[in-house]
Amino acid sequence: MEKLCIIDRFEGEYAVIEYGDISFSFPKDLLPMHVNEGDVLDFNVIVNTDKTLERSKVIRAKMDRVFKDED
């Protein structure tokens, strides 16, 4: 049986989404404006390699400063 992501309900700023036997909270501001309970969602996740690299450089620089201060 195909697993679907279905909006079960809304709780504050989150949509509670059922996926098979599990449910999880997902920020409403990442969903289209006019979603409703019972809507079936399709997700298309894309890795932003530029942002990942940029973030890795920032973290590396912070780590280098911390470990440099220990010397």
PDB file of N, H, CA, C and O in Angstrom:
ATOM      1  N   MET A   1       0.841  -1.190   0.000  1.00  0.00           N
ATOM      2  CA  MET A   1       0.000   0.000   0.000  1.00  0.00           C
ATOM      3  C   MET A   1       0.879   1.244   0.000  1.00  0.00           C
ATOM      4  O   MET A   1       1.851   1.318   0.751  1.00  0.00           O
ATOM      5  N   GLU A   2       0.552   2.191  -0.814  1.00  0.00           N
ATOM      6  H   GLU A   2      -0.238   2.131  -1.425  1.00  0.00           H
ATOM      7  CA  GLU A   2       1.309   3.438  -0.924  1.00  0.00           C
ATOM      8  C   GLU A   2       1.137   4.282   0.329  1.00  0.00           C
ATOM      9  O   GLU A   2       0.022   4.472   0.814  1.00  0.00           O
ATOM     10  N   LYS A   3       2.255   4.788   0.851  1.00  0.00           N
ATOM     11  H   LYS A   3       3.161   4.634   0.457  1.00  0.00           H
ATOM     12  CA  LYS A   3       2.193   5.701   1.993  1.00  0.00           C
ATOM     13  C   LYS A   3       1.972   7.115   1.476  1.00  0.00           C
ATOM     14  O   LYS A   3       2.612   7.548   0.518  1.00  0.00           O
ATOM     15  N   LEU A   4       1.062   7.824   2.122  1.00  0.00           N
ATOM     16  H   LEU A   4       0.542   7.473   2.901  1.00  0.00           H
ATOM     17  CA  LEU A   4       0.761   9.196   1.747  1.00  0.00           C
ATOM     18  C   LEU A   4       1.022  10.117   2.927  1.00  0.00           C
ATOM     19  O   LEU A   4       0.891   9.709   4.081  1.00  0.00           O
ATOM     20  N   CYS A   5       1.390  11.350   2.640  1.00  0.00           N
ATOM     21  H   CYS A   5       1.496  11.681   1.703  1.00  0.00           H
ATOM     22  CA  CYS A   5       1.494  12.395   3.659  1.00  0.00           C
ATOM     23  C   CYS A   5       0.165  13.136   3.656  1.00  0.00           C
ATOM     24  O   CYS A   5      -0.184  13.804   2.682  1.00  0.00           O
ATOM     25  N   ILE A   6      -0.574  13.013   4.758  1.00  0.00           N
ATOM     26  H   ILE A   6      -0.291  12.471   5.549  1.00  0.00           H
ATOM     27  CA  ILE A   6      -1.910  13.598   4.854  1.00  0.00           C
ATOM     28  C   ILE A   6      -1.955  14.541   6.047  1.00  0.00           C
ATOM     29  O   ILE A   6      -1.523  14.188   7.145  1.00  0.00           O
ATOM     30  N   ILE A   7      -2.478  15.739   5.826  1.00  0.00           N
ATOM     31  H   ILE A   7      -2.828  16.025   4.934  1.00  0.00           H
ATOM     32  CA  ILE A   7      -2.621  16.677   6.937  1.00  0.00           C
ATOM     33  C   ILE A   7      -3.759  16.185   7.825  1.00  0.00           C
ATOM     34  O   ILE A   7      -4.915  16.133   7.404  1.00  0.00           O
ATOM     35  N   ASP A   8      -3.415  15.827   9.056  1.00  0.00           N
ATOM     36  H   ASP A   8      -2.476  15.870   9.398  1.00  0.00           H
ATOM     37  CA  ASP A   8      -4.401  15.344  10.014  1.00  0.00           C
ATOM     38  C   ASP A   8      -5.111  16.503  10.698  1.00  0.00           C
ATOM     39  O   ASP A   8      -6.335  16.518  10.824  1.00  0.00           O
ATOM     40  N   ARG A   9      -4.298  17.493  11.144  1.00  0.00           N
ATOM     41  H   ARG A   9      -3.304  17.481  11.041  1.00  0.00           H
ATOM     42  CA  ARG A   9      -4.865  18.631  11.871  1.00  0.00           C
ATOM     43  C   ARG A   9      -3.814  19.724  11.964  1.00  0.00           C
ATOM     44  O   ARG A   9      -2.661  19.539  11.574  1.00  0.00           O
ATOM     45  N   PHE A  10      -4.233  20.853  12.482  1.00  0.00           N
ATOM     46  H   PHE A  10      -5.170  21.004  12.799  1.00  0.00           H
ATOM     47  CA  PHE A  10      -3.324  21.967  12.733  1.00  0.00           C
ATOM     48  C   PHE A  10      -3.259  22.207  14.236  1.00  0.00           C
ATOM     49  O   PHE A  10      -4.277  22.188  14.930  1.00  0.00           O
ATOM     50  N   GLU A  11      -2.052  22.431  14.720  1.00  0.00           N
ATOM     51  H   GLU A  11      -1.226  22.446  14.157  1.00  0.00           H
ATOM     52  CA  GLU A  11      -1.823  22.758  16.129  1.00  0.00           C
ATOM     53  C   GLU A  11      -0.919  23.981  16.168  1.00  0.00           C
ATOM     54  O   GLU A  11       0.288  23.879  15.949  1.00  0.00           O
ATOM     55  N   GLY A  12      -1.507  25.131  16.447  1.00  0.00           N
ATOM     56  H   GLY A  12      -2.487  25.214  16.625  1.00  0.00           H
ATOM     57  CA  GLY A  12      -0.730  26.367  16.481  1.00  0.00           C
ATOM     58  C   GLY A  12      -0.098  26.637  15.132  1.00  0.00           C
ATOM     59  O   GLY A  12      -0.789  26.720  14.116  1.00  0.00           O
ATOM     60  N   GLU A  13       1.204  26.773  15.125  1.00  0.00           N
ATOM     61  H   GLU A  13       1.765  26.706  15.950  1.00  0.00           H
ATOM     62  CA  GLU A  13       1.947  27.088  13.904  1.00  0.00           C
ATOM     63  C   GLU A  13       2.392  25.840  13.135  1.00  0.00           C
ATOM     64  O   GLU A  13       3.212  25.929  12.221  1.00  0.00           O
ATOM     65  N   TYR A  14       1.848  24.680  13.508  1.00  0.00           N
ATOM     66  H   TYR A  14       1.182  24.607  14.250  1.00  0.00           H
ATOM     67  CA  TYR A  14       2.275  23.427  12.884  1.00  0.00           C
ATOM     68  C   TYR A  14       1.101  22.664  12.287  1.00  0.00           C
ATOM     69  O   TYR A  14      -0.026  22.732  12.776  1.00  0.00           O
ATOM     70  N   ALA A  15       1.397  21.941  11.224  1.00  0.00           N
ATOM     71  H   ALA A  15       2.313  21.885  10.827  1.00  0.00           H
ATOM     72  CA  ALA A  15       0.466  20.963  10.674  1.00  0.00           C
ATOM     73  C   ALA A  15       0.942  19.602  11.161  1.00  0.00           C
ATOM     74  O   ALA A  15       2.129  19.287  11.085  1.00  0.00           O
ATOM     75  N   VAL A  16       0.017  18.808  11.657  1.00  0.00           N
ATOM     76  H   VAL A  16      -0.947  19.064  11.719  1.00  0.00           H
ATOM     77  CA  VAL A  16       0.353  17.442  12.046  1.00  0.00           C
ATOM     78  C   VAL A  16       0.065  16.573  10.830  1.00  0.00           C
ATOM     79  O   VAL A  16      -1.067  16.496  10.352  1.00  0.00           O
ATOM     80  N   ILE A  17       1.117  15.920  10.341  1.00  0.00           N
ATOM     81  H   ILE A  17       2.037  15.982  10.729  1.00  0.00           H
ATOM     82  CA  ILE A  17       1.034  15.152   9.101  1.00  0.00           C
ATOM     83  C   ILE A  17       1.177  13.672   9.421  1.00  0.00           C
ATOM     84  O   ILE A  17       2.097  13.266  10.131  1.00  0.00           O
ATOM     85  N   GLU A  18       0.276  12.884   8.900  1.00  0.00           N
ATOM     86  H   GLU A  18      -0.471  13.214   8.323  1.00  0.00           H
ATOM     87  CA  GLU A  18       0.369  11.435   9.027  1.00  0.00           C
ATOM     88  C   GLU A  18       1.087  10.877   7.808  1.00  0.00           C
ATOM     89  O   GLU A  18       0.824  11.265   6.670  1.00  0.00           O
ATOM     90  N   TYR A  19       2.004   9.954   8.084  1.00  0.00           N
ATOM     91  H   TYR A  19       2.218   9.639   9.009  1.00  0.00           H
ATOM     92  CA  TYR A  19       2.721   9.254   7.014  1.00  0.00           C
ATOM     93  C   TYR A  19       2.760   7.785   7.408  1.00  0.00           C
ATOM     94  O   TYR A  19       3.597   7.370   8.210  1.00  0.00           O
ATOM     95  N   GLY A  20       1.874   7.023   6.856  1.00  0.00           N
ATOM     96  H   GLY A  20       1.194   7.360   6.204  1.00  0.00           H
ATOM     97  CA  GLY A  20       1.763   5.626   7.262  1.00  0.00           C
ATOM     98  C   GLY A  20       1.351   5.551   8.725  1.00  0.00           C
ATOM     99  O   GLY A  20       0.329   6.109   9.125  1.00  0.00           O
ATOM    100  N   ASP A  21       2.162   4.853   9.519  1.00  0.00           N
ATOM    101  H   ASP A  21       2.992   4.400   9.194  1.00  0.00           H
ATOM    102  CA  ASP A  21       1.854   4.672  10.941  1.00  0.00           C
ATOM    103  C   ASP A  21       2.434   5.761  11.829  1.00  0.00           C
ATOM    104  O   ASP A  21       2.261   5.709  13.047  1.00  0.00           O
ATOM    105  N   ILE A  22       3.112   6.739  11.260  1.00  0.00           N
ATOM    106  H   ILE A  22       3.252   6.781  10.271  1.00  0.00           H
ATOM    107  CA  ILE A  22       3.706   7.784  12.088  1.00  0.00           C
ATOM    108  C   ILE A  22       3.047   9.126  11.783  1.00  0.00           C
ATOM    109  O   ILE A  22       2.411   9.317  10.747  1.00  0.00           O
ATOM    110  N   SER A  23       3.225  10.037  12.719  1.00  0.00           N
ATOM    111  H   SER A  23       3.741   9.882  13.561  1.00  0.00           H
ATOM    112  CA  SER A  23       2.791  11.411  12.468  1.00  0.00           C
ATOM    113  C   SER A  23       3.903  12.337  12.931  1.00  0.00           C
ATOM    114  O   SER A  23       4.672  12.009  13.834  1.00  0.00           O
ATOM    115  N   PHE A  24       3.972  13.489  12.300  1.00  0.00           N
ATOM    116  H   PHE A  24       3.347  13.756  11.566  1.00  0.00           H
ATOM    117  CA  PHE A  24       5.007  14.446  12.651  1.00  0.00           C
ATOM    118  C   PHE A  24       4.475  15.856  12.449  1.00  0.00           C
ATOM    119  O   PHE A  24       3.551  16.090  11.671  1.00  0.00           O
ATOM    120  N   SER A  25       5.087  16.788  13.175  1.00  0.00           N
ATOM    121  H   SER A  25       5.838  16.598  13.808  1.00  0.00           H
ATOM    122  CA  SER A  25       4.715  18.201  13.062  1.00  0.00           C
ATOM    123  C   SER A  25       5.582  18.860  12.009  1.00  0.00           C
ATOM    124  O   SER A  25       6.781  18.599  11.918  1.00  0.00           O
ATOM    125  N   PHE A  26       4.962  19.718  11.216  1.00  0.00           N
ATOM    126  H   PHE A  26       3.987  19.931  11.290  1.00  0.00           H
ATOM    127  CA  PHE A  26       5.662  20.398  10.134  1.00  0.00           C
ATOM    128  C   PHE A  26       5.233  21.859  10.164  1.00  0.00           C
ATOM    129  O   PHE A  26       4.038  22.139  10.255  1.00  0.00           O
ATOM    130  N   PRO A  27       6.173  22.798  10.091  1.00  0.00           N
ATOM    131  CA  PRO A  27       5.802  24.224  10.156  1.00  0.00           C
ATOM    132  C   PRO A  27       4.819  24.612   9.051  1.00  0.00           C
ATOM    133  O   PRO A  27       5.042  24.325   7.875  1.00  0.00           O
ATOM    134  N   LYS A  28       3.734  25.266   9.450  1.00  0.00           N
ATOM    135  H   LYS A  28       3.553  25.499  10.406  1.00  0.00           H
ATOM    136  CA  LYS A  28       2.733  25.688   8.474  1.00  0.00           C
ATOM    137  C   LYS A  28       3.296  26.682   7.469  1.00  0.00           C
ATOM    138  O   LYS A  28       2.868  26.713   6.316  1.00  0.00           O
ATOM    139  N   ASP A  29       4.264  27.504   7.907  1.00  0.00           N
ATOM    140  H   ASP A  29       4.612  27.480   8.844  1.00  0.00           H
ATOM    141  CA  ASP A  29       4.785  28.515   6.980  1.00  0.00           C
ATOM    142  C   ASP A  29       5.617  27.908   5.852  1.00  0.00           C
ATOM    143  O   ASP A  29       5.999  28.623   4.925  1.00  0.00           O
ATOM    144  N   LEU A  30       5.905  26.609   5.907  1.00  0.00           N
ATOM    145  H   LEU A  30       5.595  26.028   6.659  1.00  0.00           H
ATOM    146  CA  LEU A  30       6.601  25.938   4.805  1.00  0.00           C
ATOM    147  C   LEU A  30       5.633  25.248   3.850  1.00  0.00           C
ATOM    148  O   LEU A  30       6.049  24.640   2.863  1.00  0.00           O
ATOM    149  N   LEU A  31       4.346  25.347   4.148  1.00  0.00           N
ATOM    150  H   LEU A  31       4.008  25.841   4.949  1.00  0.00           H
ATOM    151  CA  LEU A  31       3.320  24.743   3.301  1.00  0.00           C
ATOM    152  C   LEU A  31       2.644  25.819   2.453  1.00  0.00           C
ATOM    153  O   LEU A  31       2.712  27.000   2.794  1.00  0.00           O
ATOM    154  N   PRO A  32       1.994  25.433   1.357  1.00  0.00           N
ATOM    155  CA  PRO A  32       1.217  26.402   0.582  1.00  0.00           C
ATOM    156  C   PRO A  32       0.138  27.043   1.464  1.00  0.00           C
ATOM    157  O   PRO A  32      -0.309  26.442   2.441  1.00  0.00           O
ATOM    158  N   MET A  33      -0.270  28.249   1.118  1.00  0.00           N
ATOM    159  H   MET A  33       0.093  28.738   0.325  1.00  0.00           H
ATOM    160  CA  MET A  33      -1.195  29.016   1.958  1.00  0.00           C
ATOM    161  C   MET A  33      -2.521  28.332   2.259  1.00  0.00           C
ATOM    162  O   MET A  33      -2.990  28.371   3.397  1.00  0.00           O
ATOM    163  N   HIS A  34      -3.118  27.720   1.281  1.00  0.00           N
ATOM    164  H   HIS A  34      -2.737  27.688   0.357  1.00  0.00           H
ATOM    165  CA  HIS A  34      -4.498  27.267   1.442  1.00  0.00           C
ATOM    166  C   HIS A  34      -4.615  25.750   1.581  1.00  0.00           C
ATOM    167  O   HIS A  34      -5.460  25.128   0.938  1.00  0.00           O
ATOM    168  N   VAL A  35      -3.763  25.157   2.425  1.00  0.00           N
ATOM    169  H   VAL A  35      -3.077  25.663   2.948  1.00  0.00           H
ATOM    170  CA  VAL A  35      -3.886  23.724   2.675  1.00  0.00           C
ATOM    171  C   VAL A  35      -4.939  23.502   3.759  1.00  0.00           C
ATOM    172  O   VAL A  35      -5.185  24.370   4.597  1.00  0.00           O
ATOM    173  N   ASN A  36      -5.542  22.338   3.722  1.00  0.00           N
ATOM    174  H   ASN A  36      -5.341  21.634   3.041  1.00  0.00           H
ATOM    175  CA  ASN A  36      -6.611  22.003   4.657  1.00  0.00           C
ATOM    176  C   ASN A  36      -6.395  20.623   5.249  1.00  0.00           C
ATOM    177  O   ASN A  36      -5.636  19.813   4.718  1.00  0.00           O
ATOM    178  N   GLU A  37      -7.076  20.371   6.360  1.00  0.00           N
ATOM    179  H   GLU A  37      -7.693  21.029   6.791  1.00  0.00           H
ATOM    180  CA  GLU A  37      -7.070  19.029   6.931  1.00  0.00           C
ATOM    181  C   GLU A  37      -7.562  18.058   5.870  1.00  0.00           C
ATOM    182  O   GLU A  37      -8.530  18.329   5.160  1.00  0.00           O
ATOM    183  N   GLY A  38      -6.882  16.927   5.777  1.00  0.00           N
ATOM    184  H   GLY A  38      -6.096  16.707   6.354  1.00  0.00           H
ATOM    185  CA  GLY A  38      -7.255  15.915   4.798  1.00  0.00           C
ATOM    186  C   GLY A  38      -6.521  16.034   3.483  1.00  0.00           C
ATOM    187  O   GLY A  38      -6.555  15.108   2.672  1.00  0.00           O
ATOM    188  N   ASP A  39      -5.857  17.157   3.252  1.00  0.00           N
ATOM    189  H   ASP A  39      -5.830  17.909   3.911  1.00  0.00           H
ATOM    190  CA  ASP A  39      -5.093  17.303   2.001  1.00  0.00           C
ATOM    191  C   ASP A  39      -3.928  16.325   1.978  1.00  0.00           C
ATOM    192  O   ASP A  39      -3.282  16.080   2.997  1.00  0.00           O
ATOM    193  N   VAL A  40      -3.672  15.773   0.802  1.00  0.00           N
ATOM    194  H   VAL A  40      -4.196  15.971  -0.026  1.00  0.00           H
ATOM    195  CA  VAL A  40      -2.529  14.889   0.580  1.00  0.00           C
ATOM    196  C   VAL A  40      -1.390  15.737   0.033  1.00  0.00           C
ATOM    197  O   VAL A  40      -1.570  16.504  -0.913  1.00  0.00           O
ATOM    198  N   LEU A  41      -0.217  15.590   0.638  1.00  0.00           N
ATOM    199  H   LEU A  41      -0.070  14.967   1.407  1.00  0.00           H
ATOM    200  CA  LEU A  41       0.937  16.400   0.246  1.00  0.00           C
ATOM    201  C   LEU A  41       1.972  15.564  -0.487  1.00  0.00           C
ATOM    202  O   LEU A  41       2.206  14.405  -0.145  1.00  0.00           O
ATOM    203  N   ASP A  42       2.582  16.155  -1.486  1.00  0.00           N
ATOM    204  H   ASP A  42       2.392  17.096  -1.764  1.00  0.00           H
ATOM    205  CA  ASP A  42       3.757  15.594  -2.144  1.00  0.00           C
ATOM    206  C   ASP A  42       4.933  16.481  -1.793  1.00  0.00           C
ATOM    207  O   ASP A  42       4.848  17.704  -1.909  1.00  0.00           O
ATOM    208  N   PHE A  43       6.025  15.880  -1.368  1.00  0.00           N
ATOM    209  H   PHE A  43       6.094  14.887  -1.273  1.00  0.00           H
ATOM    210  CA  PHE A  43       7.219  16.638  -1.023  1.00  0.00           C
ATOM    211  C   PHE A  43       8.289  16.414  -2.077  1.00  0.00           C
ATOM    212  O   PHE A  43       8.500  15.295  -2.543  1.00  0.00           O
ATOM    213  N   ASN A  44       8.956  17.487  -2.441  1.00  0.00           N
ATOM    214  H   ASN A  44       8.784  18.397  -2.062  1.00  0.00           H
ATOM    215  CA  ASN A  44      10.086  17.436  -3.348  1.00  0.00           C
ATOM    216  C   ASN A  44      11.237  18.119  -2.619  1.00  0.00           C
ATOM    217  O   ASN A  44      11.331  19.347  -2.614  1.00  0.00           O
ATOM    218  N   VAL A  45      12.098  17.339  -2.014  1.00  0.00           N
ATOM    219  H   VAL A  45      12.021  16.342  -2.019  1.00  0.00           H
ATOM    220  CA  VAL A  45      13.179  17.891  -1.205  1.00  0.00           C
ATOM    221  C   VAL A  45      14.426  18.049  -2.067  1.00  0.00           C
ATOM    222  O   VAL A  45      14.846  17.120  -2.758  1.00  0.00           O
ATOM    223  N   ILE A  46      15.005  19.239  -2.012  1.00  0.00           N
ATOM    224  H   ILE A  46      14.664  19.993  -1.450  1.00  0.00           H
ATOM    225  CA  ILE A  46      16.212  19.535  -2.781  1.00  0.00           C
ATOM    226  C   ILE A  46      17.294  19.978  -1.808  1.00  0.00           C
ATOM    227  O   ILE A  46      17.064  20.858  -0.979  1.00  0.00           O
ATOM    228  N   VAL A  47      18.464  19.375  -1.906  1.00  0.00           N
ATOM    229  H   VAL A  47      18.651  18.660  -2.579  1.00  0.00           H
ATOM    230  CA  VAL A  47      19.592  19.783  -1.071  1.00  0.00           C
ATOM    231  C   VAL A  47      20.203  21.045  -1.676  1.00  0.00           C
ATOM    232  O   VAL A  47      20.568  21.065  -2.851  1.00  0.00           O
ATOM    233  N   ASN A  48      20.310  22.088  -0.870  1.00  0.00           N
ATOM    234  H   ASN A  48      20.013  22.072   0.085  1.00  0.00           H
ATOM    235  CA  ASN A  48      20.910  23.341  -1.318  1.00  0.00           C
ATOM    236  C   ASN A  48      22.412  23.250  -1.024  1.00  0.00           C
ATOM    237  O   ASN A  48      22.861  23.599   0.068  1.00  0.00           O
ATOM    238  N   THR A  49      23.168  22.786  -1.996  1.00  0.00           N
ATOM    239  H   THR A  49      22.803  22.502  -2.883  1.00  0.00           H
ATOM    240  CA  THR A  49      24.591  22.541  -1.773  1.00  0.00           C
ATOM    241  C   THR A  49      25.366  23.831  -1.522  1.00  0.00           C
ATOM    242  O   THR A  49      26.339  23.826  -0.767  1.00  0.00           O
ATOM    243  N   ASP A  50      24.952  24.933  -2.140  1.00  0.00           N
ATOM    244  H   ASP A  50      24.162  24.937  -2.752  1.00  0.00           H
ATOM    245  CA  ASP A  50      25.639  26.208  -1.904  1.00  0.00           C
ATOM    246  C   ASP A  50      25.485  26.646  -0.452  1.00  0.00           C
ATOM    247  O   ASP A  50      26.464  27.029   0.188  1.00  0.00           O
ATOM    248  N   LYS A  51      24.268  26.592   0.067  1.00  0.00           N
ATOM    249  H   LYS A  51      23.472  26.281  -0.453  1.00  0.00           H
ATOM    250  CA  LYS A  51      24.026  26.978   1.465  1.00  0.00           C
ATOM    251  C   LYS A  51      24.701  26.005   2.427  1.00  0.00           C
ATOM    252  O   LYS A  51      25.201  26.413   3.475  1.00  0.00           O
ATOM    253  N   THR A  52      24.717  24.718   2.073  1.00  0.00           N
ATOM    254  H   THR A  52      24.310  24.387   1.221  1.00  0.00           H
ATOM    255  CA  THR A  52      25.379  23.722   2.910  1.00  0.00           C
ATOM    256  C   THR A  52      26.866  24.015   3.011  1.00  0.00           C
ATOM    257  O   THR A  52      27.434  23.966   4.102  1.00  0.00           O
ATOM    258  N   LEU A  53      27.499  24.317   1.898  1.00  0.00           N
ATOM    259  H   LEU A  53      27.038  24.357   1.011  1.00  0.00           H
ATOM    260  CA  LEU A  53      28.918  24.633   1.885  1.00  0.00           C
ATOM    261  C   LEU A  53      29.194  25.905   2.681  1.00  0.00           C
ATOM    262  O   LEU A  53      30.140  25.959   3.467  1.00  0.00           O
ATOM    263  N   GLU A  54      28.369  26.921   2.474  1.00  0.00           N
ATOM    264  H   GLU A  54      27.601  26.877   1.835  1.00  0.00           H
ATOM    265  CA  GLU A  54      28.525  28.188   3.200  1.00  0.00           C
ATOM    266  C   GLU A  54      28.415  27.957   4.709  1.00  0.00           C
ATOM    267  O   GLU A  54      29.218  28.479   5.482  1.00  0.00           O
ATOM    268  N   ARG A  55      27.436  27.185   5.114  1.00  0.00           N
ATOM    269  H   ARG A  55      26.784  26.761   4.485  1.00  0.00           H
ATOM    270  CA  ARG A  55      27.238  26.892   6.542  1.00  0.00           C
ATOM    271  C   ARG A  55      28.408  26.086   7.097  1.00  0.00           C
ATOM    272  O   ARG A  55      28.854  26.336   8.216  1.00  0.00           O
ATOM    273  N   SER A  56      28.903  25.132   6.336  1.00  0.00           N
ATOM    274  H   SER A  56      28.540  24.929   5.426  1.00  0.00           H
ATOM    275  CA  SER A  56      30.048  24.332   6.767  1.00  0.00           C
ATOM    276  C   SER A  56      31.274  25.204   6.997  1.00  0.00           C
ATOM    277  O   SER A  56      32.018  24.990   7.954  1.00  0.00           O
ATOM    278  N   LYS A  57      31.488  26.184   6.129  1.00  0.00           N
ATOM    279  H   LYS A  57      30.884  26.358   5.352  1.00  0.00           H
ATOM    280  CA  LYS A  57      32.626  27.093   6.286  1.00  0.00           C
ATOM    281  C   LYS A  57      32.499  27.926   7.557  1.00  0.00           C
ATOM    282  O   LYS A  57      33.484  28.130   8.266  1.00  0.00           O
ATOM    283  N   VAL A  58      31.292  28.406   7.846  1.00  0.00           N
ATOM    284  H   VAL A  58      30.492  28.240   7.270  1.00  0.00           H
ATOM    285  CA  VAL A  58      31.061  29.196   9.058  1.00  0.00           C
ATOM    286  C   VAL A  58      31.319  28.341  10.299  1.00  0.00           C
ATOM    287  O   VAL A  58      31.978  28.788  11.237  1.00  0.00           O
ATOM    288  N   ILE A  59      30.805  27.130  10.302  1.00  0.00           N
ATOM    289  H   ILE A  59      30.270  26.767   9.540  1.00  0.00           H
ATOM    290  CA  ILE A  59      30.997  26.230  11.447  1.00  0.00           C
ATOM    291  C   ILE A  59      32.471  25.887  11.609  1.00  0.00           C
ATOM    292  O   ILE A  59      32.983  25.879  12.728  1.00  0.00           O
ATOM    293  N   ARG A  60      33.156  25.604  10.513  1.00  0.00           N
ATOM    294  H   ARG A  60      32.740  25.610   9.604  1.00  0.00           H
ATOM    295  CA  ARG A  60      34.587  25.283  10.559  1.00  0.00           C
ATOM    296  C   ARG A  60      35.364  26.451  11.149  1.00  0.00           C
ATOM    297  O   ARG A  60      36.247  26.241  11.981  1.00  0.00           O
ATOM    298  N   ALA A  61      35.054  27.678  10.738  1.00  0.00           N
ATOM    299  H   ALA A  61      34.337  27.849  10.063  1.00  0.00           H
ATOM    300  CA  ALA A  61      35.742  28.869  11.254  1.00  0.00           C
ATOM    301  C   ALA A  61      35.508  29.016  12.750  1.00  0.00           C
ATOM    302  O   ALA A  61      36.435  29.356  13.484  1.00  0.00           O
ATOM    303  N   LYS A  62      34.299  28.769  13.214  1.00  0.00           N
ATOM    304  H   LYS A  62      33.546  28.492  12.617  1.00  0.00           H
ATOM    305  CA  LYS A  62      34.009  28.840  14.645  1.00  0.00           C
ATOM    306  C   LYS A  62      34.784  27.771  15.412  1.00  0.00           C
ATOM    307  O   LYS A  62      35.336  28.043  16.477  1.00  0.00           O
ATOM    308  N   MET A  63      34.822  26.570  14.874  1.00  0.00           N
ATOM    309  H   MET A  63      34.372  26.349  14.008  1.00  0.00           H
ATOM    310  CA  MET A  63      35.572  25.493  15.523  1.00  0.00           C
ATOM    311  C   MET A  63      37.055  25.833  15.585  1.00  0.00           C
ATOM    312  O   MET A  63      37.702  25.606  16.607  1.00  0.00           O
ATOM    313  N   ASP A  64      37.590  26.371  14.507  1.00  0.00           N
ATOM    314  H   ASP A  64      37.064  26.556  13.677  1.00  0.00           H
ATOM    315  CA  ASP A  64      39.009  26.744  14.482  1.00  0.00           C
ATOM    316  C   ASP A  64      39.317  27.783  15.550  1.00  0.00           C
ATOM    317  O   ASP A  64      40.358  27.711  16.202  1.00  0.00           O
ATOM    318  N   ARG A  65      38.405  28.763  15.737  1.00  0.00           N
ATOM    319  H   ARG A  65      37.559  28.821  15.207  1.00  0.00           H
ATOM    320  CA  ARG A  65      38.607  29.789  16.778  1.00  0.00           C
ATOM    321  C   ARG A  65      38.562  29.175  18.170  1.00  0.00           C
ATOM    322  O   ARG A  65      39.365  29.538  19.029  1.00  0.00           O
ATOM    323  N   VAL A  66      37.640  28.255  18.404  1.00  0.00           N
ATOM    324  H   VAL A  66      36.988  27.960  17.706  1.00  0.00           H
ATOM    325  CA  VAL A  66      37.530  27.622  19.718  1.00  0.00           C
ATOM    326  C   VAL A  66      38.777  26.823  20.031  1.00  0.00           C
ATOM    327  O   VAL A  66      39.346  26.954  21.114  1.00  0.00           O
ATOM    328  N   PHE A  67      39.199  26.007  19.103  1.00  0.00           N
ATOM    329  H   PHE A  67      38.736  25.900  18.223  1.00  0.00           H
ATOM    330  CA  PHE A  67      40.355  25.151  19.355  1.00  0.00           C
ATOM    331  C   PHE A  67      41.655  25.944  19.380  1.00  0.00           C
ATOM    332  O   PHE A  67      42.604  25.547  20.055  1.00  0.00           O
ATOM    333  N   LYS A  68      41.715  27.051  18.660  1.00  0.00           N
ATOM    334  H   LYS A  68      40.944  27.374  18.111  1.00  0.00           H
ATOM    335  CA  LYS A  68      42.893  27.910  18.692  1.00  0.00           C
ATOM    336  C   LYS A  68      43.026  28.542  20.086  1.00  0.00           C
ATOM    337  O   LYS A  68      44.135  28.664  20.607  1.00  0.00           O
ATOM    338  N   ASP A  69      41.905  28.940  20.685  1.00  0.00           N
ATOM    339  H   ASP A  69      41.005  28.840  20.262  1.00  0.00           H
ATOM    340  CA  ASP A  69      41.913  29.540  22.021  1.00  0.00           C
ATOM    341  C   ASP A  69      42.351  28.560  23.085  1.00  0.00           C
ATOM    342  O   ASP A  69      42.794  28.982  24.152  1.00  0.00           O
ATOM    343  N   GLU A  70      42.242  27.239  22.830  1.00  0.00           N
ATOM    344  H   GLU A  70      41.882  26.896  21.963  1.00  0.00           H
ATOM    345  CA  GLU A  70      42.646  26.238  23.807  1.00  0.00           C
ATOM    346  C   GLU A  70      44.154  26.048  23.823  1.00  0.00           C
ATOM    347  O   GLU A  70      44.695  25.538  24.804  1.00  0.00           O
ATOM    348  N   ASP A  71      44.831  26.436  22.783  1.00  0.00           N
ATOM    349  H   ASP A  71      44.391  26.850  21.986  1.00  0.00           H
ATOM    350  CA  ASP A  71      46.303  26.231  22.710  1.00  0.00           C
ATOM    351  C   ASP A  71      47.042  27.154  23.644  1.00  0.00           C
ATOM    352  O   ASP A  71      48.270  27.114  23.707  1.00  0.00           O
TER     353      ASP A  71
END
